Amino acid sequence: MLLNGECRDFIKLIKKHFKYLFKEYKFDVVHSSSARGGEHCLVILESKDCRIKFYSSQGEVNILFGTLSSPIGWEDVINGYRFWYYASAIIDFITRTSVDTAHIFSKVRASKSEEEQLKDLSEKLYPLFEDVIQLFREDNFGKWLFDYESFEEKQNAVIRKHLERLS
């Protein structure tokens, strides 16, 4: 597969900090693209069980998970249907961690490099990765979505309440 030259450095950082994805879980890079001269990079990894979307946008790194049928592209939601799920929310769901609004809003102010962000995400994800893969396998995907959506709505309510107090 021909990889986008503008995202080569981003792919190198992914391979450096997520070695376990390639060695233990046999993920491959199946897509890369960029926008605005490399200011935004999108990289999709795929294994036999699921897909992972990495994207960098103006220095902010995000990781999302999808099934093998999740479309390859920038969009997470298409025609009102969500195909991709943010890693941080999935980690909170698996660990049943309540949203920490103070941490979220302090994180916005603290600027870390793409490499530091990838390293942090990799370290948080590694011990839970078996659980994540199980969630996104095609044969299991629908079984947990209702619980996840309920969990996510409760998390969002806490964030909204925090924002209301700030205004």
C-alpha positions in Angstrom: 0.0 0.0 0.0 1.2 3.5 -0.8 1.3 5.6 2.3 0.9 9.4 2.2 4.3 11.0 2.4 3.1 13.9 4.5 2.0 11.6 7.3 5.1 9.4 7.3 6.4 11.0 10.6 3.0 10.4 12.2 3.0 6.8 11.2 6.5 6.4 12.6 5.3 7.7 15.9 2.4 5.4 15.9 4.6 2.4 15.2 7.1 3.5 17.9 4.5 3.9 20.7 2.0 1.2 19.7 4.5 -1.6 18.9 2.1 -4.0 20.6 -0.5 -3.4 17.9 1.8 -4.6 15.2 3.7 -7.3 17.0 1.1 -8.8 19.3 -2.2 -8.1 17.5 -1.0 -8.1 13.9 -2.4 -4.7 12.9 -1.3 -3.3 9.5 -1.6 0.3 8.2 -4.3 0.1 5.5 -4.8 3.8 4.8 -3.2 7.2 5.3 -4.1 10.6 4.1 -3.5 14.2 4.9 -5.1 17.6 4.5 -3.7 21.1 4.5 -0.2 20.0 3.5 0.1 17.5 6.3 -1.4 19.7 9.1 -4.1 17.0 9.5 -3.1 13.3 9.2 -5.4 10.3 9.2 -4.0 6.7 9.6 -6.2 3.6 9.7 -4.9 0.3 11.1 -6.7 -3.0 10.7 -6.4 -6.5 12.2 -8.6 -9.5 11.8 -10.9 -8.2 14.5 -11.3 -4.4 14.2 -10.0 -1.1 12.9 -8.3 1.8 14.6 -8.3 5.3 13.4 -5.5 7.7 14.4 -5.7 11.3 13.5 -3.8 14.4 14.2 -5.3 17.8 13.7 -3.3 20.9 14.5 -1.2 19.1 17.1 -4.1 17.2 18.8 -4.0 13.5 18.5 -7.1 11.2 18.7 -7.6 7.5 18.5 -10.9 5.9 17.6 -12.1 2.3 17.3 -14.4 0.7 14.8 -15.5 -2.6 13.5 -14.1 -4.1 10.2 -17.1 -2.5 8.5 -16.4 1.0 9.7 -15.7 3.2 6.7 -12.2 4.4 6.0 -12.3 8.1 6.1 -12.3 11.2 8.2 -15.9 11.1 9.2 -17.0 9.3 12.5 -20.7 9.7 11.9 -22.3 9.2 8.5 -26.1 9.8 7.9 -26.6 9.9 11.7 -25.0 6.5 12.3 -21.8 6.4 14.4 -19.1 4.1 13.0 -16.1 5.2 15.2 -15.7 5.5 19.0 -13.1 7.6 20.8 -10.6 5.5 22.7 -10.7 7.7 25.8 -14.5 7.1 26.1 -14.1 3.4 25.5 -11.4 3.2 28.2 -13.7 5.0 30.6 -16.5 2.6 29.7 -14.4 -0.5 30.3 -13.0 0.7 33.6 -16.3 2.4 34.6 -14.4 5.6 35.3 -16.5 8.7 35.9 -15.6 11.7 33.8 -13.2 14.0 35.6 -14.1 17.4 34.3 -11.3 19.2 36.1 -8.8 16.9 34.4 -10.5 17.4 31.0 -10.4 21.1 31.1 -6.9 21.3 32.5 -5.8 19.0 29.7 -7.1 21.5 27.2 -4.7 24.1 28.6 -1.7 21.8 28.7 -0.1 21.4 25.3 1.7 18.2 24.7 3.5 17.1 21.6 2.0 14.6 19.3 4.6 12.1 20.5 3.7 12.7 24.2 0.0 12.3 23.4 0.6 9.0 21.6 2.8 7.7 24.4 0.2 8.6 27.0 -2.7 7.0 25.0 -0.6 3.9 24.3 0.2 3.4 28.0 -3.5 3.8 29.0 -4.7 1.5 26.3 -2.2 -1.4 26.5 -3.6 -3.1 29.7 -7.1 -2.9 28.4 -6.5 -3.8 24.7 -7.8 -7.3 24.9 -11.1 -6.0 26.2 -11.3 -3.3 23.5 -10.7 -5.8 20.7 -13.5 -8.0 22.1 -15.9 -5.0 22.0 -15.2 -4.2 18.4 -15.3 -7.7 16.9 -18.2 -7.9 14.4 -19.9 -10.8 16.3 -19.9 -8.9 19.6 -20.4 -5.2 18.6 -24.1 -4.9 19.0 -24.2 -6.6 22.4 -22.7 -3.7 24.5 -23.8 -0.6 22.6 -26.9 0.1 24.7 -24.9 0.0 27.9 -22.2 2.2 26.3 -24.7 4.8 25.1 -26.2 5.0 28.6 -22.8 5.4 30.1 -21.8 8.0 27.6 -25.0 10.0 28.2 -24.3 10.1 32.0 -20.7 11.3 31.2 -22.0 14.0 28.9 -24.5 15.2 31.5 -21.7 15.7 34.0 -19.7 17.7 31.4 -22.8 19.8 30.6 -23.3 20.5 34.3 -19.7 21.6 34.7 -20.0 23.9 31.7 -23.2 25.5 33.1 -21.4 26.2 36.4 -18.6 27.9 34.4 -20.9 30.2 32.5 
